[in-house]
Amino acid sequence: MKKILLLALISTMAVSAAGQEGNETDGQFWNETKLYLPSFEVTEDDGSKRKVATPFIMGTIRIGQNFRHFVSERIGFGVDIPINKNWKFTPSYYYIAEQPVRNSRSFEHRLRFEVTGEKKWKNLSISDRNRIEYRIRHNRGDSVRYRNKFKVKIPVRHNDNELFSVFVADEPFYDFRAKEFSRNEFSAGVEKKFTPKASAEFFYMLQSNTGSRLKSVNIAGINLKFTID
């Protein structure tokens, strides 16, 4: 009888461990903080100044494995370069250390090149970000992905003063190495500007994956932006 109970206990523990190891869903918290530095400007013939580049630094922390462990730490820098009134070009670099599931670690240098278009009206704004990222990965082959993020934002006003904005966005990922759409991120949330130099974005995101052990990730997040003149 004791042997049977011992075997049953060992079997239960093994099944439980296998279930945790093969877990295909996760709950995570994400935060990205971006600090914009003073812009580089040129003086036009009429004496006005025009921004030609705005550098920034950024850091990201992600807590996962059902909100219990750090699963990603990122730090990087980049620069926004206006093309015209509605378009900008943004090259950037990220260093990434990740441990998305137990007993799995990865390190990556990521070069990102993106062009973003945005059109604003009084009661609506839309933006479309097109990003190419080259991923230099340790112990794995390098890869290139294309990401397209389409976002719709609606301001909420009171007495003609904007209180906050609500938004929805969708971003599919195409992996050129795997030759497939490997991920999709749908998000919705609220954006609040506290001062002209500080704003926050509170969001929920559903991440769906085909090229990862984590097939579905529910994410709550806060993105912060600060500007130094």
Buried (B, 14 or more C-beta within 10 A) or exposed (E): EEEEEEEEEEEEEEEEEEEEEEBEEBBBBBBBBBBBBEBEEEEEEEEEEEEEBBBBBBBBBBBBBEEEEEBBBBBBBBBBBBEEEEBBBBEBEBBBBBBBBEEEEBEBBBBBBBBBBBEEEEEEBEBBBBBBBBBEBEEEEEBEBBBBBBBBBEBEEEEEEEEBBEBBBBBBBBBEBEEEBBBBBBBBBBBBBEEEEEBBBEBEBBBBBEBBEBBEBEBBBBBBBBBEE
